Amino acid sequence: MSSFQMDGKKAIIDVRERVLKGEHPRKEILDFVKAAPVGTVFEIHLPHRGEPLIAGFQAVGMNVIAKEVEPRHFCLTAVKLTEMR
């Protein structure tokens, strides 16, 4: 199960359980990011660093900060600065 929550201009996305079950919600996350308004801050929680997702963000021109919160819990943070296609 994923959690996609909006808290003002902050989107909190927790996909740790889904990824641990073998799912790959990268496209779902990127579609959500593309649909979100400019200025949205994304906080994405994963059980690992999530290099494919980081690459996806970079491919659409977003910078990502990856932080290990604790073992098997990483948080990616990015801000949507422009509209995306």
mmCIF file as gemmi writes it, N, C-alpha and C atoms, coordinates in Angstrom:
data_model
loop_
_atom_site.group_PDB
_atom_site.id
_atom_site.type_symbol
_atom_site.label_atom_id
_atom_site.label_alt_id
_atom_site.label_comp_id
_atom_site.label_asym_id
_atom_site.label_entity_id
_atom_site.label_seq_id
_atom_site.pdbx_PDB_ins_code
_atom_site.Cartn_x
_atom_site.Cartn_y
_atom_site.Cartn_z
_atom_site.occupancy
_atom_site.B_iso_or_equiv
_atom_site.pdbx_formal_charge
_atom_site.auth_seq_id
_atom_site.auth_asym_id
_atom_site.pdbx_PDB_model_num
ATOM 1 N N . MET Axp A 1 ? 0.832 -1.176 0 1 0 ? 1 A 1
ATOM 2 C CA . MET Axp A 1 ? 0 0 0 1 0 ? 1 A 1
ATOM 3 C C . MET Axp A 1 ? 0.876 1.238 0 1 0 ? 1 A 1
ATOM 4 N N . SER Axp A 2 ? 0.532 2.227 -0.814 1 0 ? 2 A 1
ATOM 5 C CA . SER Axp A 2 ? 1.241 3.499 -0.866 1 0 ? 2 A 1
ATOM 6 C C . SER Axp A 2 ? 0.467 4.531 -0.089 1 0 ? 2 A 1
ATOM 7 N N . SER Axp A 3 ? 1.189 5.522 0.315 1 0 ? 3 A 1
ATOM 8 C CA . SER Axp A 3 ? 0.553 6.661 0.936 1 0 ? 3 A 1
ATOM 9 C C . SER Axp A 3 ? 0.977 7.889 0.158 1 0 ? 3 A 1
ATOM 10 N N . PHE Axp A 4 ? 0.019 8.548 -0.485 1 0 ? 4 A 1
ATOM 11 C CA . PHE Axp A 4 ? 0.258 9.795 -1.19 1 0 ? 4 A 1
ATOM 12 C C . PHE Axp A 4 ? -0.551 10.849 -0.441 1 0 ? 4 A 1
ATOM 13 N N . GLN Axp A 5 ? 0.108 11.722 0.316 1 0 ? 5 A 1
ATOM 14 C CA . GLN Axp A 5 ? -0.588 12.725 1.101 1 0 ? 5 A 1
ATOM 15 C C . GLN Axp A 5 ? -0.11 14.114 0.712 1 0 ? 5 A 1
ATOM 16 N N . MET Axp A 6 ? -1.022 15.069 0.712 1 0 ? 6 A 1
ATOM 17 C CA . MET Axp A 6 ? -0.653 16.467 0.507 1 0 ? 6 A 1
ATOM 18 C C . MET Axp A 6 ? -0.795 17.177 1.85 1 0 ? 6 A 1
ATOM 19 N N . ASP Axp A 7 ? 0.223 17.929 2.22 1 0 ? 7 A 1
ATOM 20 C CA . ASP Axp A 7 ? 0.213 18.74 3.427 1 0 ? 7 A 1
ATOM 21 C C . ASP Axp A 7 ? 0.61 20.142 2.994 1 0 ? 7 A 1
ATOM 22 N N . GLY Axp A 8 ? -0.389 20.921 2.578 1 0 ? 8 A 1
ATOM 23 C CA . GLY Axp A 8 ? -0.105 22.23 1.995 1 0 ? 8 A 1
ATOM 24 C C . GLY Axp A 8 ? 0.578 22.035 0.655 1 0 ? 8 A 1
ATOM 25 N N . LYS Axp A 9 ? 1.789 22.569 0.504 1 0 ? 9 A 1
ATOM 26 C CA . LYS Axp A 9 ? 2.547 22.416 -0.741 1 0 ? 9 A 1
ATOM 27 C C . LYS Axp A 9 ? 3.54 21.261 -0.664 1 0 ? 9 A 1
ATOM 28 N N . LYS Axp A 10 ? 3.394 20.414 0.331 1 0 ? 10 A 1
ATOM 29 C CA . LYS Axp A 10 ? 4.295 19.28 0.501 1 0 ? 10 A 1
ATOM 30 C C . LYS Axp A 10 ? 3.545 17.986 0.214 1 0 ? 10 A 1
ATOM 31 N N . ALA Axp A 11 ? 4.117 17.165 -0.671 1 0 ? 11 A 1
ATOM 32 C CA . ALA Axp A 11 ? 3.564 15.846 -0.984 1 0 ? 11 A 1
ATOM 33 C C . ALA Axp A 11 ? 4.434 14.808 -0.294 1 0 ? 11 A 1
ATOM 34 N N . ILE Axp A 12 ? 3.81 14.015 0.563 1 0 ? 12 A 1
ATOM 35 C CA . ILE Axp A 12 ? 4.523 12.961 1.272 1 0 ? 12 A 1
ATOM 36 C C . ILE Axp A 12 ? 4.086 11.626 0.672 1 0 ? 12 A 1
ATOM 37 N N . ILE Axp A 13 ? 5.061 10.918 0.112 1 0 ? 13 A 1
ATOM 38 C CA . ILE Axp A 13 ? 4.779 9.666 -0.588 1 0 ? 13 A 1
ATOM 39 C C . ILE Axp A 13 ? 5.589 8.559 0.08 1 0 ? 13 A 1
ATOM 40 N N . ASP Axp A 14 ? 4.89 7.571 0.614 1 0 ? 14 A 1
ATOM 41 C CA . ASP Axp A 14 ? 5.563 6.463 1.296 1 0 ? 14 A 1
ATOM 42 C C . ASP Axp A 14 ? 5.265 5.172 0.541 1 0 ? 14 A 1
ATOM 43 N N . VAL Axp A 15 ? 6.278 4.653 -0.127 1 0 ? 15 A 1
ATOM 44 C CA . VAL Axp A 15 ? 6.111 3.427 -0.918 1 0 ? 15 A 1
ATOM 45 C C . VAL Axp A 15 ? 6.981 2.289 -0.382 1 0 ? 15 A 1
ATOM 46 N N . ARG Axp A 16 ? 7.419 2.402 0.851 1 0 ? 16 A 1
ATOM 47 C CA . ARG Axp A 16 ? 8.313 1.377 1.413 1 0 ? 16 A 1
ATOM 48 C C . ARG Axp A 16 ? 7.702 -0.016 1.364 1 0 ? 16 A 1
ATOM 49 N N . GLU Axp A 17 ? 6.468 -0.164 1.802 1 0 ? 17 A 1
ATOM 50 C CA . GLU Axp A 17 ? 5.84 -1.496 1.818 1 0 ? 17 A 1
ATOM 51 C C . GLU Axp A 17 ? 5.711 -2.066 0.415 1 0 ? 17 A 1
ATOM 52 N N . ARG Axp A 18 ? 5.291 -1.236 -0.531 1 0 ? 18 A 1
ATOM 53 C CA . ARG Axp A 18 ? 5.116 -1.718 -1.91 1 0 ? 18 A 1
ATOM 54 C C . ARG Axp A 18 ? 6.437 -2.183 -2.503 1 0 ? 18 A 1
ATOM 55 N N . VAL Axp A 19 ? 7.496 -1.411 -2.301 1 0 ? 19 A 1
ATOM 56 C CA . VAL Axp A 19 ? 8.799 -1.781 -2.861 1 0 ? 19 A 1
ATOM 57 C C . VAL Axp A 19 ? 9.304 -3.066 -2.221 1 0 ? 19 A 1
ATOM 58 N N . LEU Axp A 20 ? 9.109 -3.21 -0.928 1 0 ? 20 A 1
ATOM 59 C CA . LEU Axp A 20 ? 9.544 -4.439 -0.253 1 0 ? 20 A 1
ATOM 60 C C . LEU Axp A 20 ? 8.771 -5.664 -0.745 1 0 ? 20 A 1
ATOM 61 N N . LYS Axp A 21 ? 7.566 -5.459 -1.279 1 0 ? 21 A 1
ATOM 62 C CA . LYS Axp A 21 ? 6.775 -6.563 -1.846 1 0 ? 21 A 1
ATOM 63 C C . LYS Axp A 21 ? 7.155 -6.838 -3.299 1 0 ? 21 A 1
ATOM 64 N N . GLY Axp A 22 ? 8.132 -6.085 -3.846 1 0 ? 22 A 1
ATOM 65 C CA . GLY Axp A 22 ? 8.587 -6.314 -5.206 1 0 ? 22 A 1
ATOM 66 C C . GLY Axp A 22 ? 7.949 -5.408 -6.24 1 0 ? 22 A 1
ATOM 67 N N . GLU Axp A 23 ? 7.124 -4.473 -5.833 1 0 ? 23 A 1
ATOM 68 C CA . GLU Axp A 23 ? 6.497 -3.55 -6.778 1 0 ? 23 A 1
ATOM 69 C C . GLU Axp A 23 ? 7.471 -2.435 -7.139 1 0 ? 23 A 1
ATOM 70 N N . HIS Axp A 24 ? 7.2 -1.806 -8.269 1 0 ? 24 A 1
ATOM 71 C CA . HIS Axp A 24 ? 8.035 -0.721 -8.776 1 0 ? 24 A 1
ATOM 72 C C . HIS Axp A 24 ? 7.142 0.464 -9.137 1 0 ? 24 A 1
ATOM 73 N N . PRO Axp A 25 ? 6.802 1.33 -8.16 1 0 ? 25 A 1
ATOM 74 C CA . PRO Axp A 25 ? 5.854 2.424 -8.404 1 0 ? 25 A 1
ATOM 75 C C . PRO Axp A 25 ? 6.469 3.676 -9.018 1 0 ? 25 A 1
ATOM 76 N N . ARG Axp A 26 ? 7.62 3.548 -9.678 1 0 ? 26 A 1
ATOM 77 C CA . ARG Axp A 26 ? 8.316 4.708 -10.25 1 0 ? 26 A 1
ATOM 78 C C . ARG Axp A 26 ? 7.42 5.522 -11.173 1 0 ? 26 A 1
ATOM 79 N N . LYS Axp A 27 ? 6.753 4.873 -12.11 1 0 ? 27 A 1
ATOM 80 C CA . LYS Axp A 27 ? 5.906 5.59 -13.068 1 0 ? 27 A 1
ATOM 81 C C . LYS Axp A 27 ? 4.748 6.295 -12.353 1 0 ? 27 A 1
ATOM 82 N N . GLU Axp A 28 ? 4.149 5.627 -11.405 1 0 ? 28 A 1
ATOM 83 C CA . GLU Axp A 28 ? 3.045 6.211 -10.636 1 0 ? 28 A 1
ATOM 84 C C . GLU Axp A 28 ? 3.503 7.479 -9.897 1 0 ? 28 A 1
ATOM 85 N N . ILE Axp A 29 ? 4.69 7.417 -9.307 1 0 ? 29 A 1
ATOM 86 C CA . ILE Axp A 29 ? 5.231 8.574 -8.593 1 0 ? 29 A 1
ATOM 87 C C . ILE Axp A 29 ? 5.524 9.71 -9.565 1 0 ? 29 A 1
ATOM 88 N N . LEU Axp A 30 ? 6.178 9.396 -10.682 1 0 ? 30 A 1
ATOM 89 C CA . LEU Axp A 30 ? 6.512 10.44 -11.661 1 0 ? 30 A 1
ATOM 90 C C . LEU Axp A 30 ? 5.253 11.055 -12.267 1 0 ? 30 A 1
ATOM 91 N N . ASP Axp A 31 ? 4.213 10.278 -12.502 1 0 ? 31 A 1
ATOM 92 C CA . ASP Axp A 31 ? 2.941 10.831 -13 1 0 ? 31 A 1
ATOM 93 C C . ASP Axp A 31 ? 2.337 11.788 -11.972 1 0 ? 31 A 1
ATOM 94 N N . PHE Axp A 32 ? 2.413 11.427 -10.694 1 0 ? 32 A 1
ATOM 95 C CA . PHE Axp A 32 ? 1.912 12.28 -9.624 1 0 ? 32 A 1
ATOM 96 C C . PHE Axp A 32 ? 2.697 13.589 -9.586 1 0 ? 32 A 1
ATOM 97 N N . VAL Axp A 33 ? 4.017 13.496 -9.715 1 0 ? 33 A 1
ATOM 98 C CA . VAL Axp A 33 ? 4.874 14.684 -9.71 1 0 ? 33 A 1
ATOM 99 C C . VAL Axp A 33 ? 4.534 15.59 -10.888 1 0 ? 33 A 1
ATOM 100 N N . LYS Axp A 34 ? 4.368 15.021 -12.058 1 0 ? 34 A 1
ATOM 101 C CA . LYS Axp A 34 ? 4.045 15.824 -13.246 1 0 ? 34 A 1
ATOM 102 C C . LYS Axp A 34 ? 2.71 16.544 -13.092 1 0 ? 34 A 1
ATOM 103 N N . ALA Axp A 35 ? 1.743 15.932 -12.423 1 0 ? 35 A 1
ATOM 104 C CA . ALA Axp A 35 ? 0.413 16.522 -12.256 1 0 ? 35 A 1
ATOM 105 C C . ALA Axp A 35 ? 0.35 17.551 -11.121 1 0 ? 35 A 1
ATOM 106 N N . ALA Axp A 36 ? 1.321 17.523 -10.237 1 0 ? 36 A 1
ATOM 107 C CA . ALA Axp A 36 ? 1.316 18.425 -9.076 1 0 ? 36 A 1
ATOM 108 C C . ALA Axp A 36 ? 1.647 19.853 -9.511 1 0 ? 36 A 1
ATOM 109 N N . PRO Axp A 37 ? 1.182 20.836 -8.741 1 0 ? 37 A 1
ATOM 110 C CA . PRO Axp A 37 ? 1.482 22.227 -9.087 1 0 ? 37 A 1
ATOM 111 C C . PRO Axp A 37 ? 2.956 22.584 -8.88 1 0 ? 37 A 1
ATOM 112 N N . VAL Axp A 38 ? 3.419 23.574 -9.637 1 0 ? 38 A 1
ATOM 113 C CA . VAL Axp A 38 ? 4.77 24.102 -9.457 1 0 ? 38 A 1
ATOM 114 C C . VAL Axp A 38 ? 4.882 24.6 -8.018 1 0 ? 38 A 1
ATOM 115 N N . GLY Axp A 39 ? 6.025 24.369 -7.417 1 0 ? 39 A 1
ATOM 116 C CA . GLY Axp A 39 ? 6.254 24.773 -6.037 1 0 ? 39 A 1
ATOM 117 C C . GLY Axp A 39 ? 6.032 23.659 -5.033 1 0 ? 39 A 1
ATOM 118 N N . THR Axp A 40 ? 5.543 22.515 -5.506 1 0 ? 40 A 1
ATOM 119 C CA . THR Axp A 40 ? 5.316 21.383 -4.609 1 0 ? 40 A 1
ATOM 120 C C . THR Axp A 40 ? 6.655 20.786 -4.178 1 0 ? 40 A 1
ATOM 121 N N . VAL Axp A 41 ? 6.766 20.507 -2.9 1 0 ? 41 A 1
ATOM 122 C CA . VAL Axp A 41 ? 7.938 19.833 -2.338 1 0 ? 41 A 1
ATOM 123 C C . VAL Axp A 41 ? 7.554 18.366 -2.159 1 0 ? 41 A 1
ATOM 124 N N . PHE Axp A 42 ? 8.374 17.474 -2.671 1 0 ? 42 A 1
ATOM 125 C CA . PHE Axp A 42 ? 8.11 16.038 -2.593 1 0 ? 42 A 1
ATOM 126 C C . PHE Axp A 42 ? 9.036 15.395 -1.586 1 0 ? 42 A 1
ATOM 127 N N . GLU Axp A 43 ? 8.45 14.589 -0.708 1 0 ? 43 A 1
ATOM 128 C CA . GLU Axp A 43 ? 9.197 13.809 0.271 1 0 ? 43 A 1
ATOM 129 C C . GLU Axp A 43 ? 8.783 12.361 0.03 1 0 ? 43 A 1
ATOM 130 N N . ILE Axp A 44 ? 9.721 11.575 -0.495 1 0 ? 44 A 1
ATOM 131 C CA . ILE Axp A 44 ? 9.407 10.206 -0.896 1 0 ? 44 A 1
ATOM 132 C C . ILE Axp A 44 ? 10.198 9.233 -0.027 1 0 ? 44 A 1
ATOM 133 N N . HIS Axp A 45 ? 9.47 8.329 0.62 1 0 ? 45 A 1
ATOM 134 C CA . HIS Axp A 45 ? 10.083 7.365 1.53 1 0 ? 45 A 1
ATOM 135 C C . HIS Axp A 45 ? 10.196 6.005 0.851 1 0 ? 45 A 1
ATOM 136 N N . LEU Axp A 46 ? 11.414 5.459 0.872 1 0 ? 46 A 1
ATOM 137 C CA . LEU Axp A 46 ? 11.741 4.194 0.208 1 0 ? 46 A 1
ATOM 138 C C . LEU Axp A 46 ? 12.568 3.321 1.144 1 0 ? 46 A 1
ATOM 139 N N . PRO Axp A 47 ? 12.607 1.999 0.89 1 0 ? 47 A 1
ATOM 140 C CA . PRO Axp A 47 ? 13.436 1.119 1.718 1 0 ? 47 A 1
ATOM 141 C C . PRO Axp A 47 ? 14.893 1.067 1.252 1 0 ? 47 A 1
ATOM 142 N N . HIS Axp A 48 ? 15.211 1.743 0.163 1 0 ? 48 A 1
ATOM 143 C CA . HIS Axp A 48 ? 16.579 1.816 -0.357 1 0 ? 48 A 1
ATOM 144 C C . HIS Axp A 48 ? 16.74 3.167 -1.04 1 0 ? 48 A 1
ATOM 145 N N . ARG Axp A 49 ? 17.907 3.46 -1.533 1 0 ? 49 A 1
ATOM 146 C CA . ARG Axp A 49 ? 18.209 4.79 -2.082 1 0 ? 49 A 1
ATOM 147 C C . ARG Axp A 49 ? 17.338 5.158 -3.281 1 0 ? 49 A 1
ATOM 148 N N . GLY Axp A 50 ? 16.924 4.221 -4.086 1 0 ? 50 A 1
ATOM 149 C CA . GLY Axp A 50 ? 16.001 4.495 -5.193 1 0 ? 50 A 1
ATOM 150 C C . GLY Axp A 50 ? 16.634 5.171 -6.391 1 0 ? 50 A 1
ATOM 151 N N . GLU Axp A 51 ? 17.757 4.655 -6.835 1 0 ? 51 A 1
ATOM 152 C CA . GLU Axp A 51 ? 18.47 5.256 -7.976 1 0 ? 51 A 1
ATOM 153 C C . GLU Axp A 51 ? 17.603 5.412 -9.228 1 0 ? 51 A 1
ATOM 154 N N . PRO Axp A 52 ? 16.76 4.422 -9.605 1 0 ? 52 A 1
ATOM 155 C CA . PRO Axp A 52 ? 15.925 4.62 -10.796 1 0 ? 52 A 1
ATOM 156 C C . PRO Axp A 52 ? 14.96 5.801 -10.644 1 0 ? 52 A 1
ATOM 157 N N . LEU Axp A 53 ? 14.436 6.004 -9.465 1 0 ? 53 A 1
ATOM 158 C CA . LEU Axp A 53 ? 13.535 7.13 -9.234 1 0 ? 53 A 1
ATOM 159 C C . LEU Axp A 53 ? 14.307 8.444 -9.26 1 0 ? 53 A 1
ATOM 160 N N . ILE Axp A 54 ? 15.496 8.462 -8.674 1 0 ? 54 A 1
ATOM 161 C CA . ILE Axp A 54 ? 16.337 9.657 -8.723 1 0 ? 54 A 1
ATOM 162 C C . ILE Axp A 54 ? 16.64 10.008 -10.174 1 0 ? 54 A 1
ATOM 163 N N . ALA Axp A 55 ? 16.977 9.008 -10.986 1 0 ? 55 A 1
ATOM 164 C CA . ALA Axp A 55 ? 17.254 9.237 -12.409 1 0 ? 55 A 1
ATOM 165 C C . ALA Axp A 55 ? 16.017 9.788 -13.12 1 0 ? 55 A 1
ATOM 166 N N . GLY Axp A 56 ? 14.83 9.289 -12.756 1 0 ? 56 A 1
ATOM 167 C CA . GLY Axp A 56 ? 13.592 9.798 -13.343 1 0 ? 56 A 1
ATOM 168 C C . GLY Axp A 56 ? 13.357 11.26 -13.019 1 0 ? 56 A 1
ATOM 169 N N . PHE Axp A 57 ? 13.614 11.64 -11.78 1 0 ? 57 A 1
ATOM 170 C CA . PHE Axp A 57 ? 13.489 13.045 -11.395 1 0 ? 57 A 1
ATOM 171 C C . PHE Axp A 57 ? 14.493 13.906 -12.158 1 0 ? 57 A 1
ATOM 172 N N . GLN Axp A 58 ? 15.726 13.437 -12.243 1 0 ? 58 A 1
ATOM 173 C CA . GLN Axp A 58 ? 16.758 14.187 -12.952 1 0 ? 58 A 1
ATOM 174 C C . GLN Axp A 58 ? 16.431 14.314 -14.435 1 0 ? 58 A 1
ATOM 175 N N . ALA Axp A 59 ? 15.804 13.297 -15.013 1 0 ? 59 A 1
ATOM 176 C CA . ALA Axp A 59 ? 15.441 13.331 -16.431 1 0 ? 59 A 1
ATOM 177 C C . ALA Axp A 59 ? 14.414 14.414 -16.741 1 0 ? 59 A 1
ATOM 178 N N . VAL Axp A 60 ? 13.602 14.792 -15.742 1 0 ? 60 A 1
ATOM 179 C CA . VAL Axp A 60 ? 12.618 15.861 -15.953 1 0 ? 60 A 1
ATOM 180 C C . VAL Axp A 60 ? 13.114 17.191 -15.375 1 0 ? 60 A 1
ATOM 181 N N . GLY Axp A 61 ? 14.419 17.261 -15.072 1 0 ? 61 A 1
ATOM 182 C CA . GLY Axp A 61 ? 15.034 18.51 -14.658 1 0 ? 61 A 1
ATOM 183 C C . GLY Axp A 61 ? 14.964 18.849 -13.183 1 0 ? 61 A 1
ATOM 184 N N . MET Axp A 62 ? 14.7 17.859 -12.341 1 0 ? 62 A 1
ATOM 185 C CA . MET Axp A 62 ? 14.603 18.115 -10.904 1 0 ? 62 A 1
ATOM 186 C C . MET Axp A 62 ? 15.845 17.602 -10.179 1 0 ? 62 A 1
ATOM 187 N N . ASN Axp A 63 ? 16.3 18.366 -9.214 1 0 ? 63 A 1
ATOM 188 C CA . ASN Axp A 63 ? 17.389 17.926 -8.347 1 0 ? 63 A 1
ATOM 189 C C . ASN Axp A 63 ? 16.786 17.161 -7.174 1 0 ? 63 A 1
ATOM 190 N N . VAL Axp A 64 ? 17.505 16.169 -6.69 1 0 ? 64 A 1
ATOM 191 C CA . VAL Axp A 64 ? 17.009 15.318 -5.613 1 0 ? 64 A 1
ATOM 192 C C . VAL Axp A 64 ? 18.062 15.233 -4.514 1 0 ? 64 A 1
ATOM 193 N N . ILE Axp A 65 ? 17.597 15.339 -3.29 1 0 ? 65 A 1
ATOM 194 C CA . ILE Axp A 65 ? 18.459 15.103 -2.131 1 0 ? 65 A 1
ATOM 195 C C . ILE Axp A 65 ? 18.034 13.755 -1.545 1 0 ? 65 A 1
ATOM 196 N N . ALA Axp A 66 ? 18.986 12.847 -1.399 1 0 ? 66 A 1
ATOM 197 C CA . ALA Axp A 66 ? 18.705 11.525 -0.83 1 0 ? 66 A 1
ATOM 198 C C . ALA Axp A 66 ? 19.345 11.45 0.544 1 0 ? 66 A 1
ATOM 199 N N . LYS Axp A 67 ? 18.554 11.022 1.515 1 0 ? 67 A 1
ATOM 200 C CA . LYS Axp A 67 ? 19.036 10.948 2.901 1 0 ? 67 A 1
ATOM 201 C C . LYS Axp A 67 ? 18.633 9.599 3.494 1 0 ? 67 A 1
ATOM 202 N N . GLU Axp A 68 ? 19.576 8.945 4.149 1 0 ? 68 A 1
ATOM 203 C CA . GLU Axp A 68 ? 19.25 7.711 4.858 1 0 ? 68 A 1
ATOM 204 C C . GLU Axp A 68 ? 18.747 8.098 6.25 1 0 ? 68 A 1
ATOM 205 N N . VAL Axp A 69 ? 17.469 7.83 6.513 1 0 ? 69 A 1
ATOM 206 C CA . VAL Axp A 69 ? 16.842 8.163 7.79 1 0 ? 69 A 1
ATOM 207 C C . VAL Axp A 69 ? 17.277 7.16 8.852 1 0 ? 69 A 1
ATOM 208 N N . GLU Axp A 70 ? 17.258 5.894 8.469 1 0 ? 70 A 1
ATOM 209 C CA . GLU Axp A 70 ? 17.7 4.783 9.306 1 0 ? 70 A 1
ATOM 210 C C . GLU Axp A 70 ? 17.923 3.607 8.365 1 0 ? 70 A 1
ATOM 211 N N . PRO Axp A 71 ? 18.479 2.499 8.839 1 0 ? 71 A 1
ATOM 212 C CA . PRO Axp A 71 ? 18.648 1.363 7.936 1 0 ? 71 A 1
ATOM 213 C C . PRO Axp A 71 ? 17.307 0.969 7.289 1 0 ? 71 A 1
ATOM 214 N N . ARG Axp A 72 ? 17.338 0.782 5.968 1 0 ? 72 A 1
ATOM 215 C CA . ARG Axp A 72 ? 16.159 0.394 5.175 1 0 ? 72 A 1
ATOM 216 C C . ARG Axp A 72 ? 15.063 1.465 5.165 1 0 ? 72 A 1
ATOM 217 N N . HIS Axp A 73 ? 15.461 2.728 5.343 1 0 ? 73 A 1
ATOM 218 C CA . HIS Axp A 73 ? 14.513 3.841 5.237 1 0 ? 73 A 1
ATOM 219 C C . HIS Axp A 73 ? 15.263 5.061 4.701 1 0 ? 73 A 1
ATOM 220 N N . PHE Axp A 74 ? 14.994 5.348 3.424 1 0 ? 74 A 1
ATOM 221 C CA . PHE Axp A 74 ? 15.586 6.506 2.766 1 0 ? 74 A 1
ATOM 222 C C . PHE Axp A 74 ? 14.491 7.512 2.456 1 0 ? 74 A 1
ATOM 223 N N . CYS Axp A 75 ? 14.864 8.771 2.428 1 0 ? 75 A 1
ATOM 224 C CA . CYS Axp A 75 ? 13.933 9.836 2.082 1 0 ? 75 A 1
ATOM 225 C C . CYS Axp A 75 ? 14.536 10.644 0.943 1 0 ? 75 A 1
ATOM 226 N N . LEU Axp A 76 ? 13.802 10.744 -0.163 1 0 ? 76 A 1
ATOM 227 C CA . LEU Axp A 76 ? 14.206 11.59 -1.278 1 0 ? 76 A 1
ATOM 228 C C . LEU Axp A 76 ? 13.399 12.876 -1.191 1 0 ? 76 A 1
ATOM 229 N N . THR Axp A 77 ? 14.058 14.012 -1.378 1 0 ? 77 A 1
ATOM 230 C CA . THR Axp A 77 ? 13.387 15.299 -1.349 1 0 ? 77 A 1
ATOM 231 C C . THR Axp A 77 ? 13.688 16.036 -2.643 1 0 ? 77 A 1
ATOM 232 N N . ALA Axp A 78 ? 12.64 16.597 -3.246 1 0 ? 78 A 1
ATOM 233 C CA . ALA Axp A 78 ? 12.783 17.358 -4.488 1 0 ? 78 A 1
ATOM 234 C C . ALA Axp A 78 ? 11.692 18.417 -4.534 1 0 ? 78 A 1
ATOM 235 N N . VAL Axp A 79 ? 11.936 19.482 -5.295 1 0 ? 79 A 1
ATOM 236 C CA . VAL Axp A 79 ? 10.968 20.563 -5.453 1 0 ? 79 A 1
ATOM 237 C C . VAL Axp A 79 ? 10.677 20.72 -6.935 1 0 ? 79 A 1
ATOM 238 N N . LYS Axp A 80 ? 9.392 20.817 -7.273 1 0 ? 80 A 1
ATOM 239 C CA . LYS Axp A 80 ? 8.993 21.02 -8.662 1 0 ? 80 A 1
ATOM 240 C C . LYS Axp A 80 ? 9.052 22.52 -8.939 1 0 ? 80 A 1
ATOM 241 N N . LEU Axp A 81 ? 9.998 22.937 -9.792 1 0 ? 81 A 1
ATOM 242 C CA . LEU Axp A 81 ? 10.206 24.35 -10.065 1 0 ? 81 A 1
ATOM 243 C C . LEU Axp A 81 ? 9.567 24.834 -11.363 1 0 ? 81 A 1
ATOM 244 N N . THR Axp A 82 ? 9.273 23.905 -12.283 1 0 ? 82 A 1
ATOM 245 C CA . THR Axp A 82 ? 8.663 24.281 -13.563 1 0 ? 82 A 1
ATOM 246 C C . THR Axp A 82 ? 7.625 23.246 -13.966 1 0 ? 82 A 1
ATOM 247 N N . GLU Axp A 83 ? 6.745 23.633 -14.89 1 0 ? 83 A 1
ATOM 248 C CA . GLU Axp A 83 ? 5.789 22.67 -15.45 1 0 ? 83 A 1
ATOM 249 C C . GLU Axp A 83 ? 6.525 21.607 -16.23 1 0 ? 83 A 1
ATOM 250 N N . MET Axp A 84 ? 5.976 20.414 -16.29 1 0 ? 84 A 1
ATOM 251 C CA . MET Axp A 84 ? 6.585 19.294 -17.008 1 0 ? 84 A 1
ATOM 252 C C . MET Axp A 84 ? 5.618 18.752 -18.034 1 0 ? 84 A 1
ATOM 253 N N . ARG Axp A 85 ? 6.164 18.143 -19.047 1 0 ? 85 A 1
ATOM 254 C CA . ARG Axp A 85 ? 5.341 17.518 -20.087 1 0 ? 85 A 1
ATOM 255 C C . ARG Axp A 85 ? 5.367 16.039 -19.969 1 0 ? 85 A 1
